[in-house]
Amino acid sequence: MTTERWNDEMVDDLASTVEQTTRNVDMLVGAVNALLERDSRRDEEMRRRDEDFQQYKIENDQRFNILLEEVRFLIRKLGENQ
């Protein structure tokens, strides 16, 4: 069995590869973090829109019920007058 010894050039190549890999990983981590932040903002916006819609729906239902009661009242009044 032969054992290969690391020479200075091999060590430098390995260090360069590790350094480049570290930069690439840092870049990917930054990109993933940016995507997560974007998705988080999008989720928050969707949650806000959903809350706004639910509030709109509640208010709309209340207005409808008021109008319905007014129509019923008018129908009873018409029935009494005939």
Contact map, one row per residue, 1 for C-alpha under 8 A:
1110000000000000000000000000000000000000000000000000000000000000000000000000000000
1111000000000000000000000000000000000000000000000000000000000000000000000000000000
1111100000000000000000000000000000000000000000000000000000000000000000000000000000
0111110000000000000000000000000000000000000000000000000000000000000000000000000000
0011111000000000000000000000000000000000000000000000000000000000000000000000000000
0001111101100000000000000000000000000000000000000000000000000000000000000000000000
0000111111100000000000000000000000000000000000000000000000000000000000000000000000
0000011111110000000000000000000000000000000000000000000000000000000000000000000000
0000001111111000000000000000000000000000000000000000000000000000000000000000000000
0000011111111100000000000000000000000000000000000000000000000000000000000000000000
0000011111111110000000000000000000000000000000000000000000000000000000000000000000
0000000111111111000000000000000000000000000000000000000000000000000000000000000000
0000000011111111100000000000000000000000000000000000000000000000000000000000000000
0000000001111111110000000000000000000000000000000000000000000000000000000000000000
0000000000111111111000000000000000000000000000000000000000000000000000000000000000
0000000000011111111100000000000000000000000000000000000000000000000000000000000000
0000000000001111111110000000000000000000000000000000000000000000000000000000000000
0000000000000111111111000000000000000000000000000000000000000000000000000000000000
0000000000000011111111100000000000000000000000000000000000000000000000000000000000
0000000000000001111111110000000000000000000000000000000000000000000000000000000000
0000000000000000111111111000000000000000000000000000000000000000000000000000000000
0000000000000000011111111100000000000000000000000000000000000000000000000000000000
0000000000000000001111111110000000000000000000000000000000000000000000000000000000
0000000000000000000111111111000000000000000000000000000000000000000000000000000000
0000000000000000000011111111100000000000000000000000000000000000000000000000000000
0000000000000000000001111111110000000000000000000000000000000000000000000000000000
0000000000000000000000111111111000000000000000000000000000000000000000000000000000
0000000000000000000000011111111100000000000000000000000000000000000000000000000000
0000000000000000000000001111111110000000000000000000000000000000000000000000000000
0000000000000000000000000111111111000000000000000000000000000000000000000000000000
0000000000000000000000000011111111100000000000000000000000000000000000000000000000
0000000000000000000000000001111111110000000000000000000000000000000000000000000000
0000000000000000000000000000111111111000000000000000000000000000000000000000000000
0000000000000000000000000000011111111100000000000000000000000000000000000000000000
0000000000000000000000000000001111111110000000000000000000000000000000000000000000
0000000000000000000000000000000111111111000000000000000000000000000000000000000000
0000000000000000000000000000000011111111100000000000000000000000000000000000000000
0000000000000000000000000000000001111111110000000000000000000000000000000000000000
0000000000000000000000000000000000111111111000000000000000000000000000000000000000
0000000000000000000000000000000000011111111100000000000000000000000000000000000000
0000000000000000000000000000000000001111111110000000000000000000000000000000000000
0000000000000000000000000000000000000111111111000000000000000000000000000000000000
0000000000000000000000000000000000000011111111100000000000000000000000000000000000
0000000000000000000000000000000000000001111111110000000000000000000000000000000000
0000000000000000000000000000000000000000111111111000000000000000000000000000000000
0000000000000000000000000000000000000000011111111100000000000000000000000000000000
0000000000000000000000000000000000000000001111111110000000000000000000000000000000
0000000000000000000000000000000000000000000111111111000000000000000000000000000000
0000000000000000000000000000000000000000000011111111100000000000000000000000000000
0000000000000000000000000000000000000000000001111111110000000000000000000000000000
0000000000000000000000000000000000000000000000111111111000000000000000000000000000
0000000000000000000000000000000000000000000000011111111100000000000000000000000000
0000000000000000000000000000000000000000000000001111111110000000000000000000000000
0000000000000000000000000000000000000000000000000111111111000000000000000000000000
0000000000000000000000000000000000000000000000000011111111100000000000000000000000
0000000000000000000000000000000000000000000000000001111111110000000000000000000000
0000000000000000000000000000000000000000000000000000111111111000000000000000000000
0000000000000000000000000000000000000000000000000000011111111100000000000000000000
0000000000000000000000000000000000000000000000000000001111111110000000000000000000
0000000000000000000000000000000000000000000000000000000111111111000000000000000000
0000000000000000000000000000000000000000000000000000000011111111100000000000000000
0000000000000000000000000000000000000000000000000000000001111111110000000000000000
0000000000000000000000000000000000000000000000000000000000111111111000000000000000
0000000000000000000000000000000000000000000000000000000000011111111100000000000000
0000000000000000000000000000000000000000000000000000000000001111111110000000000000
0000000000000000000000000000000000000000000000000000000000000111111111000000000000
0000000000000000000000000000000000000000000000000000000000000011111111100000000000
0000000000000000000000000000000000000000000000000000000000000001111111110000000000
0000000000000000000000000000000000000000000000000000000000000000111111111000000000
0000000000000000000000000000000000000000000000000000000000000000011111111100000000
0000000000000000000000000000000000000000000000000000000000000000001111111110000000
0000000000000000000000000000000000000000000000000000000000000000000111111111000000
0000000000000000000000000000000000000000000000000000000000000000000011111111100000
0000000000000000000000000000000000000000000000000000000000000000000001111111110000
0000000000000000000000000000000000000000000000000000000000000000000000111111111000
0000000000000000000000000000000000000000000000000000000000000000000000011111111100
0000000000000000000000000000000000000000000000000000000000000000000000001111111110
0000000000000000000000000000000000000000000000000000000000000000000000000111111111
0000000000000000000000000000000000000000000000000000000000000000000000000011111111
0000000000000000000000000000000000000000000000000000000000000000000000000001111111
0000000000000000000000000000000000000000000000000000000000000000000000000000111111
0000000000000000000000000000000000000000000000000000000000000000000000000000011111
